[in-house]
Amino acid sequence: MKQVYQVDDGIFAIMISVNVLFSAIWMSILLTLSKHSNRLDHQLKLDTQSLQRLINKTELQAPKASVIPELNHYIYIFAVAFGMTGISHYCADKLAPFIANHYPHLSKFSLTSEFFWVVISVTTLSLLLSTTRLRNLEHAGASKVASIMLYFLIANMGLQMDLAMIDDFPIYFLLGFIWLSIHIAFVVIAGLIMRAPIAYMALSSQCCIGGAASSPVVALAFHRSLAPVAILFSVFGYAWATYMAWLCAEMMRPISP
């Protein structure tokens, strides 16, 4: 979205700093909460049977599904990744100019941005591929390879972070606190209504805020078998957020100065 809406590097650095600061604080709270999850589940009379069934099912399936990755597996993984990226760039090169020439009024929705169509195409194609046999590459460690690439991306974004900006732009950190408070309120209310265990609340929250880079850490604090579930939730969150981020940006456009 930074590339699509041409966000200034200064404000982007502030947003990164706010996100990293509050996500780290919240993750530390969740890790502490994991030590008391059983007691809280009992006191709040939450349904832990579904959690135990999920853990049992994950433990049974994991040994059967995993395979020792070989060279050909990595070749397939990178071939699919770069192949889908190339196809997405091709689609973007065709769609963006076509819309710009025939429907120029759609530029106000960023539909003439090539980068927008690259991201949308990659996300959509990836979701479609997850319904084919190519999803079996996950058994060979596709998510682990993706996590390595994700860490490079996060490191690149982290280089633009500057926590010293809290003195110059305290309002953004206040907004971050309000945003996190609303998120926590929704998670807790929804969890209590559904009688979901604390582990479910913590996982869903961290998958939304921290993504695949940190959600497995929180999952492992509750139970080692929940790490694959955390990764799955995070990946789904990334895909969903691609569309929702654009929608939210367009909703906020009328109130932007």
Rosetta constraint file for C-alpha pairs under 8 A:
AtomPair CA 1 CA 5 HARMONIC 5.95 0.50
AtomPair CA 1 CA 6 HARMONIC 7.91 0.50
AtomPair CA 1 CA 116 HARMONIC 7.58 0.50
AtomPair CA 1 CA 245 HARMONIC 7.30 0.50
AtomPair CA 1 CA 246 HARMONIC 7.09 0.50
AtomPair CA 2 CA 6 HARMONIC 5.50 0.50
AtomPair CA 2 CA 7 HARMONIC 5.04 0.50
AtomPair CA 2 CA 12 HARMONIC 7.60 0.50
AtomPair CA 3 CA 7 HARMONIC 6.82 0.50
AtomPair CA 3 CA 115 HARMONIC 6.83 0.50
AtomPair CA 3 CA 116 HARMONIC 8.00 0.50
AtomPair CA 4 CA 110 HARMONIC 6.76 0.50
AtomPair CA 4 CA 113 HARMONIC 6.27 0.50
AtomPair CA 4 CA 115 HARMONIC 6.13 0.50
AtomPair CA 4 CA 116 HARMONIC 5.66 0.50
AtomPair CA 5 CA 110 HARMONIC 7.35 0.50
AtomPair CA 7 CA 11 HARMONIC 7.16 0.50
AtomPair CA 7 CA 12 HARMONIC 6.53 0.50
AtomPair CA 8 CA 12 HARMONIC 6.19 0.50
AtomPair CA 9 CA 13 HARMONIC 6.04 0.50
AtomPair CA 10 CA 14 HARMONIC 6.53 0.50
AtomPair CA 11 CA 15 HARMONIC 6.27 0.50
AtomPair CA 12 CA 16 HARMONIC 6.19 0.50
AtomPair CA 13 CA 17 HARMONIC 6.17 0.50
AtomPair CA 13 CA 160 HARMONIC 5.35 0.50
AtomPair CA 13 CA 161 HARMONIC 5.14 0.50
AtomPair CA 13 CA 162 HARMONIC 6.68 0.50
AtomPair CA 14 CA 18 HARMONIC 6.20 0.50
AtomPair CA 14 CA 161 HARMONIC 6.98 0.50
AtomPair CA 14 CA 162 HARMONIC 7.15 0.50
AtomPair CA 14 CA 165 HARMONIC 6.87 0.50
AtomPair CA 14 CA 172 HARMONIC 7.53 0.50
AtomPair CA 15 CA 19 HARMONIC 6.09 0.50
AtomPair CA 15 CA 172 HARMONIC 7.72 0.50
AtomPair CA 16 CA 20 HARMONIC 6.06 0.50
AtomPair CA 16 CA 157 HARMONIC 7.33 0.50
AtomPair CA 16 CA 158 HARMONIC 7.23 0.50
AtomPair CA 16 CA 160 HARMONIC 7.53 0.50
AtomPair CA 16 CA 161 HARMONIC 5.83 0.50
AtomPair CA 17 CA 21 HARMONIC 6.01 0.50
AtomPair CA 17 CA 161 HARMONIC 5.11 0.50
AtomPair CA 17 CA 162 HARMONIC 6.04 0.50
AtomPair CA 17 CA 163 HARMONIC 5.76 0.50
AtomPair CA 18 CA 22 HARMONIC 6.20 0.50
AtomPair CA 18 CA 172 HARMONIC 7.19 0.50
AtomPair CA 18 CA 173 HARMONIC 5.80 0.50
AtomPair CA 18 CA 176 HARMONIC 6.14 0.50
AtomPair CA 19 CA 23 HARMONIC 5.85 0.50
AtomPair CA 19 CA 176 HARMONIC 7.35 0.50
AtomPair CA 20 CA 24 HARMONIC 5.96 0.50
AtomPair CA 21 CA 25 HARMONIC 6.35 0.50
AtomPair CA 22 CA 26 HARMONIC 6.04 0.50
AtomPair CA 22 CA 176 HARMONIC 7.14 0.50
AtomPair CA 22 CA 177 HARMONIC 7.30 0.50
AtomPair CA 22 CA 180 HARMONIC 7.47 0.50
AtomPair CA 23 CA 27 HARMONIC 5.97 0.50
AtomPair CA 23 CA 209 HARMONIC 6.18 0.50
AtomPair CA 23 CA 210 HARMONIC 6.22 0.50
AtomPair CA 24 CA 28 HARMONIC 6.25 0.50
AtomPair CA 25 CA 29 HARMONIC 6.47 0.50
AtomPair CA 26 CA 30 HARMONIC 6.27 0.50
AtomPair CA 27 CA 31 HARMONIC 6.15 0.50
AtomPair CA 27 CA 206 HARMONIC 6.95 0.50
AtomPair CA 27 CA 218 HARMONIC 7.21 0.50
AtomPair CA 28 CA 32 HARMONIC 6.26 0.50
AtomPair CA 29 CA 33 HARMONIC 6.06 0.50
AtomPair CA 30 CA 34 HARMONIC 6.21 0.50
AtomPair CA 30 CA 202 HARMONIC 6.24 0.50
AtomPair CA 30 CA 218 HARMONIC 6.94 0.50
AtomPair CA 31 CA 35 HARMONIC 7.37 0.50
AtomPair CA 31 CA 218 HARMONIC 6.06 0.50
AtomPair CA 31 CA 221 HARMONIC 6.32 0.50
AtomPair CA 32 CA 36 HARMONIC 7.61 0.50
AtomPair CA 33 CA 37 HARMONIC 6.16 0.50
AtomPair CA 34 CA 198 HARMONIC 7.98 0.50
AtomPair CA 34 CA 199 HARMONIC 7.37 0.50
AtomPair CA 34 CA 221 HARMONIC 6.11 0.50
AtomPair CA 34 CA 222 HARMONIC 5.62 0.50
AtomPair CA 35 CA 221 HARMONIC 7.99 0.50
AtomPair CA 35 CA 222 HARMONIC 7.87 0.50
AtomPair CA 36 CA 40 HARMONIC 6.24 0.50
AtomPair CA 37 CA 41 HARMONIC 5.97 0.50
AtomPair CA 37 CA 197 HARMONIC 7.99 0.50
AtomPair CA 37 CA 198 HARMONIC 5.82 0.50
AtomPair CA 37 CA 199 HARMONIC 7.04 0.50
AtomPair CA 37 CA 222 HARMONIC 7.99 0.50
AtomPair CA 38 CA 42 HARMONIC 6.27 0.50
AtomPair CA 39 CA 43 HARMONIC 6.16 0.50
AtomPair CA 40 CA 44 HARMONIC 5.93 0.50
AtomPair CA 40 CA 198 HARMONIC 7.36 0.50
AtomPair CA 41 CA 45 HARMONIC 5.79 0.50
AtomPair CA 41 CA 46 HARMONIC 5.03 0.50
AtomPair CA 41 CA 47 HARMONIC 7.56 0.50
AtomPair CA 41 CA 48 HARMONIC 7.36 0.50
AtomPair CA 41 CA 197 HARMONIC 5.90 0.50
AtomPair CA 41 CA 198 HARMONIC 6.43 0.50
AtomPair CA 42 CA 46 HARMONIC 6.51 0.50
AtomPair CA 45 CA 195 HARMONIC 7.53 0.50
AtomPair CA 46 CA 192 HARMONIC 7.62 0.50
AtomPair CA 46 CA 195 HARMONIC 4.73 0.50
AtomPair CA 46 CA 196 HARMONIC 5.88 0.50
AtomPair CA 46 CA 197 HARMONIC 5.41 0.50
AtomPair CA 47 CA 51 HARMONIC 7.98 0.50
AtomPair CA 47 CA 195 HARMONIC 5.60 0.50
AtomPair CA 47 CA 196 HARMONIC 5.88 0.50
AtomPair CA 47 CA 197 HARMONIC 5.98 0.50
AtomPair CA 48 CA 52 HARMONIC 6.34 0.50
AtomPair CA 48 CA 196 HARMONIC 7.29 0.50
AtomPair CA 48 CA 197 HARMONIC 5.64 0.50
AtomPair CA 49 CA 53 HARMONIC 6.21 0.50
AtomPair CA 50 CA 54 HARMONIC 6.19 0.50
AtomPair CA 51 CA 55 HARMONIC 6.25 0.50
AtomPair CA 51 CA 197 HARMONIC 7.32 0.50
AtomPair CA 51 CA 200 HARMONIC 7.78 0.50
AtomPair CA 52 CA 56 HARMONIC 6.14 0.50
AtomPair CA 53 CA 57 HARMONIC 6.08 0.50
AtomPair CA 54 CA 58 HARMONIC 6.07 0.50
AtomPair CA 55 CA 59 HARMONIC 6.15 0.50
AtomPair CA 55 CA 223 HARMONIC 7.97 0.50
AtomPair CA 55 CA 225 HARMONIC 5.80 0.50
AtomPair CA 55 CA 226 HARMONIC 6.70 0.50
AtomPair CA 56 CA 60 HARMONIC 6.29 0.50
AtomPair CA 57 CA 61 HARMONIC 6.22 0.50
AtomPair CA 58 CA 62 HARMONIC 5.91 0.50
AtomPair CA 58 CA 225 HARMONIC 6.15 0.50
AtomPair CA 58 CA 226 HARMONIC 7.70 0.50
AtomPair CA 59 CA 63 HARMONIC 7.38 0.50
AtomPair CA 59 CA 225 HARMONIC 6.21 0.50
AtomPair CA 60 CA 64 HARMONIC 7.41 0.50
AtomPair CA 61 CA 65 HARMONIC 6.04 0.50
AtomPair CA 62 CA 66 HARMONIC 6.16 0.50
AtomPair CA 65 CA 139 HARMONIC 5.76 0.50
AtomPair CA 66 CA 139 HARMONIC 4.65 0.50
AtomPair CA 66 CA 140 HARMONIC 6.46 0.50
AtomPair CA 67 CA 139 HARMONIC 5.91 0.50
AtomPair CA 67 CA 140 HARMONIC 5.57 0.50
AtomPair CA 68 CA 140 HARMONIC 6.46 0.50
AtomPair CA 69 CA 73 HARMONIC 5.89 0.50
AtomPair CA 69 CA 74 HARMONIC 7.32 0.50
AtomPair CA 69 CA 140 HARMONIC 4.90 0.50
AtomPair CA 69 CA 141 HARMONIC 6.92 0.50
AtomPair CA 70 CA 74 HARMONIC 6.77 0.50
AtomPair CA 71 CA 75 HARMONIC 6.28 0.50
AtomPair CA 72 CA 76 HARMONIC 6.18 0.50
AtomPair CA 73 CA 77 HARMONIC 6.21 0.50
AtomPair CA 73 CA 137 HARMONIC 7.22 0.50
AtomPair CA 73 CA 140 HARMONIC 6.46 0.50
AtomPair CA 74 CA 78 HARMONIC 6.15 0.50
AtomPair CA 75 CA 79 HARMONIC 5.87 0.50
AtomPair CA 76 CA 80 HARMONIC 6.05 0.50
AtomPair CA 76 CA 137 HARMONIC 7.90 0.50
AtomPair CA 77 CA 81 HARMONIC 6.21 0.50
AtomPair CA 77 CA 137 HARMONIC 6.81 0.50
AtomPair CA 77 CA 142 HARMONIC 6.33 0.50
AtomPair CA 78 CA 82 HARMONIC 5.94 0.50
AtomPair CA 79 CA 83 HARMONIC 5.60 0.50
AtomPair CA 80 CA 84 HARMONIC 5.94 0.50
AtomPair CA 81 CA 85 HARMONIC 6.26 0.50
AtomPair CA 82 CA 86 HARMONIC 6.05 0.50
AtomPair CA 83 CA 87 HARMONIC 6.23 0.50
AtomPair CA 84 CA 88 HARMONIC 6.02 0.50
AtomPair CA 84 CA 122 HARMONIC 6.42 0.50
AtomPair CA 84 CA 125 HARMONIC 7.08 0.50
AtomPair CA 84 CA 126 HARMONIC 7.76 0.50
AtomPair CA 85 CA 89 HARMONIC 6.23 0.50
AtomPair CA 85 CA 118 HARMONIC 7.76 0.50
AtomPair CA 85 CA 122 HARMONIC 6.29 0.50
AtomPair CA 86 CA 90 HARMONIC 6.24 0.50
AtomPair CA 87 CA 91 HARMONIC 6.20 0.50
AtomPair CA 88 CA 92 HARMONIC 6.11 0.50
AtomPair CA 88 CA 117 HARMONIC 7.43 0.50
AtomPair CA 88 CA 118 HARMONIC 5.09 0.50
AtomPair CA 88 CA 119 HARMONIC 7.68 0.50
AtomPair CA 88 CA 121 HARMONIC 5.12 0.50
AtomPair CA 88 CA 122 HARMONIC 5.62 0.50
AtomPair CA 89 CA 93 HARMONIC 6.06 0.50
AtomPair CA 89 CA 114 HARMONIC 7.98 0.50
AtomPair CA 89 CA 117 HARMONIC 7.93 0.50
AtomPair CA 89 CA 118 HARMONIC 5.48 0.50
AtomPair CA 90 CA 94 HARMONIC 6.46 0.50
AtomPair CA 91 CA 95 HARMONIC 5.95 0.50
AtomPair CA 91 CA 117 HARMONIC 7.33 0.50
AtomPair CA 91 CA 118 HARMONIC 7.35 0.50
AtomPair CA 91 CA 121 HARMONIC 7.32 0.50
AtomPair CA 92 CA 96 HARMONIC 5.72 0.50
AtomPair CA 92 CA 114 HARMONIC 5.08 0.50
AtomPair CA 92 CA 115 HARMONIC 7.18 0.50
AtomPair CA 92 CA 116 HARMONIC 7.88 0.50
AtomPair CA 92 CA 117 HARMONIC 4.93 0.50
AtomPair CA 92 CA 118 HARMONIC 5.42 0.50
AtomPair CA 92 CA 121 HARMONIC 7.72 0.50
AtomPair CA 93 CA 97 HARMONIC 6.84 0.50
AtomPair CA 93 CA 114 HARMONIC 6.39 0.50
AtomPair CA 94 CA 98 HARMONIC 6.27 0.50
AtomPair CA 95 CA 99 HARMONIC 6.12 0.50
AtomPair CA 95 CA 112 HARMONIC 7.83 0.50
AtomPair CA 95 CA 114 HARMONIC 7.73 0.50
AtomPair CA 95 CA 117 HARMONIC 7.43 0.50
AtomPair CA 96 CA 100 HARMONIC 6.10 0.50
AtomPair CA 96 CA 111 HARMONIC 6.80 0.50
AtomPair CA 96 CA 112 HARMONIC 4.57 0.50
AtomPair CA 96 CA 113 HARMONIC 5.88 0.50
AtomPair CA 96 CA 114 HARMONIC 5.33 0.50
AtomPair CA 96 CA 117 HARMONIC 7.22 0.50
AtomPair CA 97 CA 101 HARMONIC 6.03 0.50
AtomPair CA 97 CA 112 HARMONIC 6.75 0.50
AtomPair CA 98 CA 102 HARMONIC 6.03 0.50
AtomPair CA 98 CA 103 HARMONIC 7.77 0.50
AtomPair CA 99 CA 103 HARMONIC 4.93 0.50
AtomPair CA 99 CA 104 HARMONIC 6.37 0.50
AtomPair CA 99 CA 106 HARMONIC 7.36 0.50
AtomPair CA 99 CA 111 HARMONIC 7.19 0.50
AtomPair CA 99 CA 112 HARMONIC 5.99 0.50
AtomPair CA 100 CA 104 HARMONIC 4.62 0.50
AtomPair CA 100 CA 106 HARMONIC 7.61 0.50
AtomPair CA 100 CA 107 HARMONIC 6.95 0.50
AtomPair CA 100 CA 112 HARMONIC 5.40 0.50
AtomPair CA 103 CA 107 HARMONIC 7.94 0.50
AtomPair CA 104 CA 112 HARMONIC 7.76 0.50
AtomPair CA 106 CA 110 HARMONIC 6.95 0.50
AtomPair CA 106 CA 111 HARMONIC 5.88 0.50
AtomPair CA 106 CA 112 HARMONIC 7.04 0.50
AtomPair CA 107 CA 111 HARMONIC 5.45 0.50
AtomPair CA 107 CA 112 HARMONIC 5.20 0.50
AtomPair CA 107 CA 113 HARMONIC 7.77 0.50
AtomPair CA 109 CA 250 HARMONIC 6.61 0.50
AtomPair CA 110 CA 116 HARMONIC 7.26 0.50
AtomPair CA 111 CA 116 HARMONIC 6.98 0.50
AtomPair CA 111 CA 117 HARMONIC 7.54 0.50
AtomPair CA 112 CA 116 HARMONIC 7.95 0.50
AtomPair CA 113 CA 117 HARMONIC 6.78 0.50
AtomPair CA 114 CA 118 HARMONIC 6.27 0.50
AtomPair CA 115 CA 119 HARMONIC 6.31 0.50
AtomPair CA 116 CA 120 HARMONIC 6.22 0.50
AtomPair CA 117 CA 121 HARMONIC 5.74 0.50
AtomPair CA 118 CA 122 HARMONIC 6.09 0.50
AtomPair CA 119 CA 123 HARMONIC 6.15 0.50
AtomPair CA 119 CA 242 HARMONIC 7.52 0.50
AtomPair CA 120 CA 124 HARMONIC 6.06 0.50
AtomPair CA 120 CA 242 HARMONIC 7.08 0.50
AtomPair CA 120 CA 243 HARMONIC 7.46 0.50
AtomPair CA 121 CA 125 HARMONIC 5.93 0.50
AtomPair CA 122 CA 126 HARMONIC 5.98 0.50
AtomPair CA 123 CA 127 HARMONIC 6.27 0.50
AtomPair CA 123 CA 239 HARMONIC 5.90 0.50
AtomPair CA 123 CA 242 HARMONIC 7.44 0.50
AtomPair CA 124 CA 128 HARMONIC 6.29 0.50
AtomPair CA 125 CA 129 HARMONIC 6.11 0.50
AtomPair CA 126 CA 130 HARMONIC 6.27 0.50
AtomPair CA 127 CA 131 HARMONIC 7.20 0.50
AtomPair CA 127 CA 239 HARMONIC 7.80 0.50
AtomPair CA 128 CA 132 HARMONIC 7.32 0.50
AtomPair CA 129 CA 133 HARMONIC 7.82 0.50
AtomPair CA 129 CA 134 HARMONIC 6.37 0.50
AtomPair CA 129 CA 135 HARMONIC 6.80 0.50
AtomPair CA 130 CA 134 HARMONIC 6.78 0.50
AtomPair CA 130 CA 135 HARMONIC 5.02 0.50
AtomPair CA 131 CA 135 HARMONIC 6.92 0.50
AtomPair CA 136 CA 140 HARMONIC 7.53 0.50
AtomPair CA 137 CA 141 HARMONIC 6.78 0.50
AtomPair CA 137 CA 142 HARMONIC 5.71 0.50
AtomPair CA 138 CA 142 HARMONIC 4.61 0.50
AtomPair CA 138 CA 143 HARMONIC 6.12 0.50
AtomPair CA 141 CA 145 HARMONIC 6.49 0.50
AtomPair CA 142 CA 146 HARMONIC 6.20 0.50
AtomPair CA 143 CA 147 HARMONIC 5.98 0.50
AtomPair CA 144 CA 148 HARMONIC 6.45 0.50
AtomPair CA 145 CA 149 HARMONIC 6.60 0.50
AtomPair CA 146 CA 150 HARMONIC 6.08 0.50
AtomPair CA 147 CA 151 HARMONIC 6.15 0.50
AtomPair CA 147 CA 212 HARMONIC 7.32 0.50
AtomPair CA 147 CA 213 HARMONIC 6.96 0.50
AtomPair CA 148 CA 152 HARMONIC 6.63 0.50
AtomPair CA 149 CA 153 HARMONIC 6.45 0.50
AtomPair CA 150 CA 154 HARMONIC 6.12 0.50
AtomPair CA 150 CA 213 HARMONIC 7.35 0.50
AtomPair CA 151 CA 155 HARMONIC 5.98 0.50
AtomPair CA 151 CA 213 HARMONIC 7.07 0.50
AtomPair CA 152 CA 156 HARMONIC 6.16 0.50
AtomPair CA 153 CA 157 HARMONIC 6.32 0.50
AtomPair CA 154 CA 158 HARMONIC 5.95 0.50
AtomPair CA 155 CA 159 HARMONIC 6.29 0.50
AtomPair CA 156 CA 160 HARMONIC 7.34 0.50
AtomPair CA 157 CA 161 HARMONIC 7.15 0.50
AtomPair CA 164 CA 168 HARMONIC 7.77 0.50
AtomPair CA 165 CA 169 HARMONIC 5.85 0.50
AtomPair CA 165 CA 170 HARMONIC 7.75 0.50
AtomPair CA 166 CA 170 HARMONIC 5.03 0.50
AtomPair CA 166 CA 173 HARMONIC 6.84 0.50
AtomPair CA 169 CA 173 HARMONIC 7.36 0.50
AtomPair CA 170 CA 174 HARMONIC 6.31 0.50
AtomPair CA 171 CA 175 HARMONIC 6.20 0.50
AtomPair CA 172 CA 176 HARMONIC 6.17 0.50
AtomPair CA 173 CA 177 HARMONIC 6.26 0.50
AtomPair CA 174 CA 178 HARMONIC 6.33 0.50
AtomPair CA 175 CA 179 HARMONIC 6.05 0.50
AtomPair CA 176 CA 180 HARMONIC 6.13 0.50
AtomPair CA 177 CA 181 HARMONIC 6.08 0.50
AtomPair CA 178 CA 182 HARMONIC 6.25 0.50
AtomPair CA 179 CA 183 HARMONIC 6.27 0.50
AtomPair CA 180 CA 184 HARMONIC 6.13 0.50
AtomPair CA 181 CA 185 HARMONIC 6.15 0.50
AtomPair CA 182 CA 186 HARMONIC 6.26 0.50
AtomPair CA 183 CA 187 HARMONIC 6.24 0.50
AtomPair CA 183 CA 205 HARMONIC 7.89 0.50
AtomPair CA 184 CA 188 HARMONIC 6.07 0.50
AtomPair CA 184 CA 205 HARMONIC 7.60 0.50
AtomPair CA 185 CA 189 HARMONIC 6.01 0.50
AtomPair CA 186 CA 190 HARMONIC 5.95 0.50
AtomPair CA 187 CA 191 HARMONIC 5.91 0.50
AtomPair CA 187 CA 201 HARMONIC 6.27 0.50
AtomPair CA 187 CA 204 HARMONIC 7.91 0.50
AtomPair CA 187 CA 205 HARMONIC 6.82 0.50
AtomPair CA 188 CA 192 HARMONIC 6.05 0.50
AtomPair CA 188 CA 201 HARMONIC 6.93 0.50
AtomPair CA 189 CA 193 HARMONIC 6.17 0.50
AtomPair CA 190 CA 194 HARMONIC 6.22 0.50
AtomPair CA 191 CA 195 HARMONIC 5.69 0.50
AtomPair CA 191 CA 196 HARMONIC 4.93 0.50
AtomPair CA 191 CA 197 HARMONIC 7.35 0.50
AtomPair CA 191 CA 198 HARMONIC 7.95 0.50
AtomPair CA 191 CA 200 HARMONIC 7.86 0.50
AtomPair CA 191 CA 201 HARMONIC 6.10 0.50
AtomPair CA 192 CA 196 HARMONIC 6.35 0.50
AtomPair CA 196 CA 200 HARMONIC 6.17 0.50
AtomPair CA 196 CA 201 HARMONIC 6.95 0.50
AtomPair CA 197 CA 201 HARMONIC 6.69 0.50
AtomPair CA 198 CA 202 HARMONIC 6.10 0.50
AtomPair CA 199 CA 203 HARMONIC 6.01 0.50
AtomPair CA 199 CA 219 HARMONIC 7.75 0.50
AtomPair CA 199 CA 222 HARMONIC 6.42 0.50
AtomPair CA 200 CA 204 HARMONIC 6.03 0.50
AtomPair CA 201 CA 205 HARMONIC 6.09 0.50
AtomPair CA 202 CA 206 HARMONIC 6.10 0.50
AtomPair CA 202 CA 218 HARMONIC 7.51 0.50
AtomPair CA 203 CA 207 HARMONIC 5.98 0.50
AtomPair CA 203 CA 215 HARMONIC 6.67 0.50
AtomPair CA 203 CA 218 HARMONIC 6.86 0.50
AtomPair CA 203 CA 219 HARMONIC 6.31 0.50
AtomPair CA 203 CA 230 HARMONIC 6.40 0.50
AtomPair CA 204 CA 208 HARMONIC 6.38 0.50
AtomPair CA 204 CA 230 HARMONIC 7.94 0.50
AtomPair CA 204 CA 233 HARMONIC 7.44 0.50
AtomPair CA 205 CA 209 HARMONIC 6.30 0.50
AtomPair CA 206 CA 210 HARMONIC 5.21 0.50
AtomPair CA 206 CA 211 HARMONIC 6.62 0.50
AtomPair CA 206 CA 214 HARMONIC 7.38 0.50
AtomPair CA 206 CA 215 HARMONIC 5.35 0.50
AtomPair CA 206 CA 218 HARMONIC 7.35 0.50
AtomPair CA 207 CA 211 HARMONIC 4.53 0.50
AtomPair CA 207 CA 212 HARMONIC 6.66 0.50
AtomPair CA 207 CA 214 HARMONIC 7.83 0.50
AtomPair CA 207 CA 215 HARMONIC 5.31 0.50
AtomPair CA 207 CA 230 HARMONIC 6.58 0.50
AtomPair CA 207 CA 231 HARMONIC 7.89 0.50
AtomPair CA 207 CA 233 HARMONIC 6.31 0.50
AtomPair CA 207 CA 234 HARMONIC 4.86 0.50
AtomPair CA 207 CA 237 HARMONIC 7.14 0.50
AtomPair CA 208 CA 234 HARMONIC 6.89 0.50
AtomPair CA 208 CA 237 HARMONIC 6.48 0.50
AtomPair CA 210 CA 214 HARMONIC 5.42 0.50
AtomPair CA 210 CA 215 HARMONIC 6.14 0.50
AtomPair CA 211 CA 215 HARMONIC 5.81 0.50
AtomPair CA 211 CA 231 HARMONIC 7.91 0.50
AtomPair CA 211 CA 234 HARMONIC 5.00 0.50
AtomPair CA 211 CA 235 HARMONIC 7.61 0.50
AtomPair CA 211 CA 237 HARMONIC 7.58 0.50
AtomPair CA 211 CA 238 HARMONIC 7.56 0.50
AtomPair CA 212 CA 216 HARMONIC 6.80 0.50
AtomPair CA 212 CA 230 HARMONIC 7.20 0.50
AtomPair CA 212 CA 231 HARMONIC 5.33 0.50
AtomPair CA 212 CA 234 HARMONIC 5.07 0.50
AtomPair CA 212 CA 235 HARMONIC 6.77 0.50
AtomPair CA 214 CA 218 HARMONIC 6.89 0.50
AtomPair CA 215 CA 219 HARMONIC 6.16 0.50
AtomPair CA 215 CA 227 HARMONIC 7.68 0.50
AtomPair CA 215 CA 230 HARMONIC 5.69 0.50
AtomPair CA 215 CA 231 HARMONIC 6.96 0.50
AtomPair CA 215 CA 234 HARMONIC 7.39 0.50
AtomPair CA 216 CA 220 HARMONIC 6.01 0.50
AtomPair CA 216 CA 226 HARMONIC 7.59 0.50
AtomPair CA 216 CA 227 HARMONIC 4.63 0.50
AtomPair CA 216 CA 228 HARMONIC 7.37 0.50
AtomPair CA 216 CA 230 HARMONIC 5.53 0.50
AtomPair CA 216 CA 231 HARMONIC 6.44 0.50
AtomPair CA 217 CA 221 HARMONIC 6.48 0.50
AtomPair CA 217 CA 227 HARMONIC 7.49 0.50
AtomPair CA 218 CA 222 HARMONIC 6.88 0.50
AtomPair CA 219 CA 223 HARMONIC 6.15 0.50
AtomPair CA 219 CA 224 HARMONIC 6.79 0.50
AtomPair CA 219 CA 225 HARMONIC 7.99 0.50
AtomPair CA 219 CA 226 HARMONIC 5.26 0.50
AtomPair CA 219 CA 227 HARMONIC 5.11 0.50
AtomPair CA 219 CA 230 HARMONIC 6.33 0.50
AtomPair CA 220 CA 224 HARMONIC 4.46 0.50
AtomPair CA 220 CA 225 HARMONIC 7.34 0.50
AtomPair CA 220 CA 226 HARMONIC 6.48 0.50
AtomPair CA 220 CA 227 HARMONIC 5.86 0.50
AtomPair CA 222 CA 226 HARMONIC 7.54 0.50
AtomPair CA 223 CA 227 HARMONIC 7.72 0.50
AtomPair CA 225 CA 229 HARMONIC 7.86 0.50
AtomPair CA 226 CA 230 HARMONIC 6.28 0.50
AtomPair CA 227 CA 231 HARMONIC 6.41 0.50
AtomPair CA 228 CA 232 HARMONIC 6.22 0.50
AtomPair CA 229 CA 233 HARMONIC 6.18 0.50
AtomPair CA 230 CA 234 HARMONIC 6.09 0.50
AtomPair CA 231 CA 235 HARMONIC 6.15 0.50
AtomPair CA 232 CA 236 HARMONIC 6.27 0.50
AtomPair CA 233 CA 237 HARMONIC 6.07 0.50
AtomPair CA 234 CA 238 HARMONIC 6.18 0.50
AtomPair CA 235 CA 239 HARMONIC 6.36 0.50
AtomPair CA 236 CA 240 HARMONIC 6.10 0.50
AtomPair CA 237 CA 241 HARMONIC 5.79 0.50
AtomPair CA 238 CA 242 HARMONIC 6.31 0.50
AtomPair CA 239 CA 243 HARMONIC 7.32 0.50
AtomPair CA 240 CA 244 HARMONIC 6.30 0.50
AtomPair CA 241 CA 245 HARMONIC 5.50 0.50
AtomPair CA 242 CA 246 HARMONIC 6.76 0.50
AtomPair CA 243 CA 247 HARMONIC 6.36 0.50
AtomPair CA 244 CA 248 HARMONIC 5.95 0.50
AtomPair CA 245 CA 249 HARMONIC 6.10 0.50
AtomPair CA 246 CA 250 HARMONIC 6.25 0.50
AtomPair CA 247 CA 251 HARMONIC 6.22 0.50
AtomPair CA 248 CA 252 HARMONIC 6.21 0.50
AtomPair CA 249 CA 253 HARMONIC 6.11 0.50
AtomPair CA 250 CA 254 HARMONIC 7.73 0.50
AtomPair CA 252 CA 256 HARMONIC 6.34 0.50
